[in-house]
Amino acid sequence: MVRFDCNGCKLSFSSEAKRNQHQLDCTLFLLKLGPSFRIKMSKKKLRVRASIQGSYEWALRTTLPKNSKKCRLAMDKKYNQADLEKEVIKLEREIALSKSISEKCLNRQIIASHLLKQKIENNSKLKVEMELQKKREIEQKKLTDQAKQDRAQGSALGGIFDNKYSLFVSGGAPGLGKRS
């Protein structure tokens, strides 16, 4: 007989459908999946993860503590995005898997999660801005290259004539009606 085991809590089920239904509610399985900034999840899984105290999604739904400004500024200076991701995951596992949780640890998770979300948004805005800047530079380079090609081709009369009797040189081209 085939057994289907939950990847989180190792419970056995007789059918795959029962296991899948169980995994939607299994906190250990959802914690092993990882936070939503690492992988894409369905809305249902996000909703269940948001109900698990200590998870990244739960921390984003809760408001920041009242006196969190100093801690937030210190964490912003101390941690870059990669370090914040590690810290959030460490705190998530620590809080979700332990029975006794300190208020300080919960507040730290909330602050770190909000700060990480802010850094992710800022980085995505910077990436979009950099891509737009690169596109503008490429377009500008194309325009300057085209202008150089147009100048290099000149006219059928030759380069000396263009330099001597150009429209942009004082005196103008012959026959333009400039009076002396």
N, C-alpha and C positions, 0 to 999 in steps of 0.2 A: 504494500500500500504506500502510495506517495504521500509524503508529509511536506507541508509548506511552512517554513519557519519565518517568524518575524525577525527582521535584521536588527531590531533594537533590543527587545526583551527576550528573544529566543523562544517564544511560545510557539507550539506546533498547531497547525490547522489542517483540516481535511481537504479544503479546497483553496484555490488561489483567490477566489472572490472574497472568502471570509478573511483571509490574510490581508488583502488589500483594504478591506473595510476596517480591520483592526489597526492597520498602519496609519490610517488617517487620524486616529485618536491616540496612538501610542506616543507618549512624550519622549521616550528614549529614542525611538526611530526618528522623530522629527528633529531632535537635538543632534543626532548623528548626521543628518542631512547637511546641517550647517545653516548659517544665517542667510538672509535674502540678498545681502550684498555680494555673496559668493556665487550662488546658483539661482536660477529662475525657478519659481515655484508656482503652483496653482493658487488661486485665491482661497480655496478651501484650506490648503495647508498653511498659508499665511495667517488665516484667521485662527487656526488652532495653535500655531506657534505664538501668536500674539496673546493667547490666553495662558501660556506657560510663563510663570513668574521667573524673571531673570533673563529671558530670551531677548535678543536684539529687537525683535518686532514689538515685544511687550514694552521695552524701554522707550521705544519711539512713541508709543501711544500714551505713555505717562508724561506728565508735565515735569519740567525741570524743578529741582528743589529751590526753595526761596533764596538761600545763601550760596548759590553755586557759581557765582561769577568769578571769584578768585580761583577756585579749583578749575574751572573751565579755561581760564586764561593760562594757568600753569600747565595744564594738559596740552593746550594748543601749542605752547612753546616747546614742551618737552617731547611730544610724540609727533611723528609724521604719520601719513595714512597707513602704511604697512604695520607700524608699531601699534597704532590704534586698533587695526583689525585683529591683531594677535591678542591685545588686551581685552577687547570685547568678547572674543571667543573664550578666552581663559575665564573671565568673570561669568560668562553665560554658563559654562560647565560647572563652575564652582557653586553658583547660586542654585541652578536647577537640580543638581544632583545631591545637594546637602539638605539636611533637615533644619538646622538652626542657621538663620541668615541674619547678619547684622545690617542695621539701617545704613551704615557707612558704605558697606559693600553694594547695597542696592542703589544708593545715590551715585556711587562711582560708575556703576553700569549705565545708569540713565544718562549721566553727563557724557561718558565716553561714547555712547551710542548716538546721542544728538550731535556731538562734535564730529564723529565719523561721517554721519549723514551729510553734514555741512561741508566737510572736506571733499566728499565724493561729488557733491553738486558743484562745488567750485572747480574741481579738476575737470569735470565734464564741460563746464562752461569755457574753461581755458582751452580745452582741446578743440571745441567748436570754433572759438575765436582764432586759434592758430591755423586751423584748416582754411578759414575764410581769408586770413592774411596770406597764406600760401597761394590761394587761388588768385587773389588780387595781384600778388607779385608775378605770377605766371602770366596773367593777362597783360600786365604792364610790360613785361619782357617781350611778349609777342608783339605788342604795339610798337615798342622801340625797334625791334628787329624788322618789322614791316616798314617802318619809316626809314631805316637804314637801307633796306633793299630798294625802296622807291627812290631815294637819293642816288644810290649807286647806279641805277638803271639810266637815269638822266633822260634827255630828250634825243630826238633823232638828229638834231643839229650838232651835238657834241658837247663835251664837258667845258671846253674853253669858252664857247658861246654862252653857256649857262652861267659860268662864273662872271663873265664880263658884262653881259646884258641881262642879268636876272631881274625879275620883278622886285626883288628885295634889296637891290643895290641902287645907290643913288644914280640917277641918270635914266634908269629904267631901260626897257627893251626898245629897240628902234620902232618907230611907227605908233607909239602910244600917245603921241601928241604933246610931249613935254616941250614947252616953249623955252627958248633960251633968252 
